[in-house]
Amino acid sequence: MTPPGYQRAETGASSAHVASVVLHGALVRGVFLERPNRFLVRVRVPAGAEAVSAHLPDPGRLRELLVPGRAVWLKPAVEGTPGRKTRWTVVLVQGPDGRGLVSVDTLLPNRLVQVALETGGLPEFRGWSLERREFRMEGSRFDFLLSGPRGDRLVLEVKSVSLVEDGVAYFPDAVTARGTRHVKELTRLVGRRGWNAAVLFVLQREDAGRIVAARSIDPEFADALTCAREAGVEVYGRRCVVYQDRLALGSAVPVE
């Protein structure tokens, strides 16, 4: 089932895309002003009008993206949402080159991957079937649980990547204790009979050709990922192609 607020794109929309979701309703263009805290930004909506507060789903640093004067695209909040304090949510940001778009909705990678898993669009997981989303195990919540034809299970964790420097994408862009914990738990999991694990990095930018663990930012995560690969955790990368009306999961990207 496609999550609310999105719909599946028509099959065959692009032969290079393994899956895509369409944004419901037109996005509103604004201008970024400042970021008072991790989840709140001030923008002008529409551009040139009054300043308003908007929710920012991505808690990462995003320093090269959230620059005063940079164009952003927002969607209105659903009325009556419990605990909602702002009328807007930032969905897309203009890329550093002034041309491309970058998704800052951290939920979208999971939605794209879900569609791809349901439609068999990811050859990395051929032979596996999506059993459930948000799988809980030993006090942690993982993104997907897949099942194999012989009763084997595969736990899949999806990570969104938005930091790019000199054509190289890095994850994370800030210390991630949660991400490190997940990777360590996946490492322990692959030691159990009948259990498999994988991490899929979804690159939100088009200006990078590979993904690298950001050791200078979070050495503990980088070490955990190295140990995970050595233990048998599979590590993959995919590109996310961003349009104003839809997002598509595209070609494979090497993870180093």
C-alpha positions in Angstrom: 0.0 0.0 0.0 1.4 3.4 -1.0 1.6 5.8 2.0 -0.9 8.7 2.2 0.2 11.8 0.3 1.9 9.9 -2.5 0.8 7.6 -5.4 2.7 5.2 -7.5 4.0 6.5 -10.8 2.8 4.9 -14.0 4.8 1.8 -14.8 7.4 2.4 -17.5 7.7 6.1 -16.7 11.5 5.7 -17.2 13.4 2.6 -18.0 16.2 3.8 -15.8 14.0 4.1 -12.8 13.2 1.1 -10.7 10.4 2.7 -8.8 8.8 6.1 -8.3 6.2 7.9 -6.2 4.2 11.0 -7.2 3.6 13.9 -4.9 -0.1 14.7 -4.4 -0.8 18.3 -5.1 1.4 21.1 -6.4 4.2 22.2 -4.2 4.6 25.9 -3.2 7.9 27.7 -3.9 9.5 29.7 -1.2 12.8 31.2 -0.1 14.9 29.9 2.8 15.7 32.5 5.4 17.1 30.7 8.5 17.0 27.6 10.6 16.2 28.2 14.3 16.6 24.5 15.2 17.0 21.1 13.7 13.4 20.6 12.7 12.3 24.2 12.1 13.1 26.7 9.3 11.9 30.2 8.4 10.9 30.8 4.8 9.1 33.3 2.7 6.0 31.7 1.1 5.4 32.5 -1.6 8.8 34.0 -2.4 8.7 37.7 -1.5 5.7 37.4 0.9 5.7 37.2 4.7 8.0 34.9 6.6 6.5 31.8 8.1 7.8 28.8 10.0 7.9 25.3 8.4 8.8 21.8 9.5 12.0 20.4 8.2 11.9 16.5 8.2 15.7 16.1 7.8 17.6 16.8 11.1 21.0 16.6 9.3 23.3 19.6 9.1 22.4 20.4 5.4 24.8 23.4 5.5 25.5 23.4 1.8 21.8 23.2 1.0 20.1 25.5 3.5 21.7 28.8 2.4 19.8 32.1 2.9 18.1 33.0 -0.4 18.0 29.4 -1.7 14.7 28.2 -3.2 12.7 25.6 -1.4 9.4 23.8 -2.2 6.9 23.1 0.5 3.6 21.3 1.0 0.8 22.4 3.3 0.3 20.4 6.5 -2.7 18.2 6.8 -5.3 20.0 8.9 -6.0 18.4 12.3 -2.6 16.6 12.6 -2.0 15.9 16.3 0.8 18.0 17.7 1.3 19.9 14.5 2.7 23.5 15.1 3.5 24.7 11.6 1.4 25.0 8.4 4.1 23.9 6.1 6.6 21.1 5.5 9.8 21.6 3.4 10.0 18.8 0.8 12.6 20.0 -1.8 15.6 22.3 -1.8 17.4 23.8 -4.8 20.7 22.1 -5.3 24.0 23.9 -4.8 24.5 24.3 -8.6 21.2 26.2 -8.8 19.7 23.6 -11.2 19.0 20.3 -9.5 16.6 19.5 -6.7 17.3 17.7 -3.5 14.8 15.9 -1.3 14.9 16.7 2.4 11.9 14.5 3.3 13.6 11.6 5.1 10.5 9.5 4.7 10.7 9.4 0.9 13.6 6.9 0.6 11.6 4.4 2.6 8.5 4.9 0.5 10.5 4.6 -2.7 12.2 1.4 -1.5 8.9 0.0 -0.4 7.4 0.4 -3.9 10.5 -1.1 -5.4 10.3 -4.1 -3.1 6.7 -4.7 -3.8 7.1 -4.5 -7.6 10.4 -6.5 -7.8 12.3 -3.5 -9.0 15.4 -4.0 -7.0 17.6 -6.8 -8.3 19.7 -6.6 -5.2 16.8 -8.3 -3.4 15.6 -10.7 -6.1 14.1 -13.7 -4.5 13.0 -11.9 -1.3 9.5 -10.8 -0.6 8.4 -7.8 1.5 6.9 -9.2 4.7 6.4 -6.0 6.7 7.5 -2.5 7.3 8.9 -1.1 10.6 10.1 -4.5 11.9 10.8 -4.5 15.7 13.5 -6.7 17.1 15.3 -6.6 20.5 14.1 -3.1 21.3 15.0 -1.6 17.9 12.9 -0.7 14.9 14.2 -1.6 11.4 12.8 -0.4 8.1 11.8 -3.6 6.4 11.6 -7.4 7.0 11.9 -9.6 3.9 11.3 -13.3 3.7 12.9 -15.9 1.4 11.4 -19.0 -0.2 13.1 -21.3 2.3 11.9 -19.4 5.4 15.0 -17.3 5.7 14.6 -13.6 6.8 16.4 -10.5 5.8 16.3 -7.3 7.8 16.8 -4.2 5.6 17.7 -0.7 6.9 17.5 2.3 4.6 19.7 5.4 5.0 19.2 8.8 3.3 22.3 10.5 2.0 22.4 14.2 1.2 25.9 15.4 1.9 28.1 15.8 -1.2 31.7 17.2 -1.4 33.7 17.3 -4.6 31.5 14.6 -6.3 31.6 12.2 -3.3 28.6 11.5 -1.1 29.1 11.0 2.6 27.0 9.5 5.3 26.3 10.6 7.9 26.5 14.4 7.8 26.2 14.5 11.6 27.0 12.0 14.4 24.4 9.3 14.4 24.3 7.1 17.5 21.0 5.6 16.2 22.5 4.7 12.9 25.6 3.1 14.5 23.4 1.1 16.9 21.4 -0.2 13.9 24.5 -1.3 12.0 25.9 -3.1 15.1 22.7 -4.9 15.7 22.5 -6.0 12.0 26.1 -7.3 12.4 25.0 -9.5 15.4 21.9 -10.6 13.5 23.8 -12.1 10.6 25.4 -14.5 13.0 22.1 -16.2 13.6 21.0 -19.2 11.6 18.4 -18.2 8.9 18.9 -14.5 9.3 20.4 -12.0 6.8 20.8 -8.2 6.9 21.4 -5.4 4.5 21.9 -1.6 4.5 20.6 0.4 1.5 21.9 4.0 1.1 19.6 6.2 -1.0 21.6 9.1 -2.5 19.3 12.2 -2.6 21.7 14.1 -4.9 22.7 13.7 -8.6 26.1 15.3 -8.3 28.0 12.4 -6.7 29.2 9.1 -8.2 29.9 7.1 -5.0 29.0 6.9 -1.4 31.5 6.8 1.4 31.2 6.5 5.2 32.0 9.9 6.7 34.8 8.9 9.0 35.8 12.5 9.7 32.3 13.2 11.0 31.4 9.9 12.7 34.3 7.5 13.0 32.2 5.1 15.2 29.7 4.7 12.4 32.4 4.2 9.8 34.0 1.5 11.9 30.6 -0.2 12.5 29.9 -0.3 8.8 33.3 -1.8 8.1 32.7 -4.5 10.7 29.2 -5.2 9.4 30.5 -5.8 5.8 33.2 -8.1 7.1 30.5 -10.1 9.1 28.3 -10.5 6.0 25.9 -7.6 6.1 25.2 -6.6 2.5 25.7 -2.9 1.6 24.1 -1.2 -1.4 23.6 2.2 -2.8 20.9 3.7 -5.1 20.3 7.1 -6.6 17.2 9.1 -6.0 16.2 11.3 -8.9 14.1 14.3 -7.9 11.5 16.1 -9.9 9.0 18.8 -8.6 6.1 16.3 -9.0 7.7 13.0 -8.2 10.8 11.2 -6.9 12.3 8.1 -8.6 14.7 5.4 -7.4 17.3 5.2 -10.0 20.6 3.5 -10.8 23.0 1.7 -8.4 25.7 3.8 -6.7 28.9 2.1 -5.3 29.4 2.3 -1.6 33.0 2.4 -0.4 
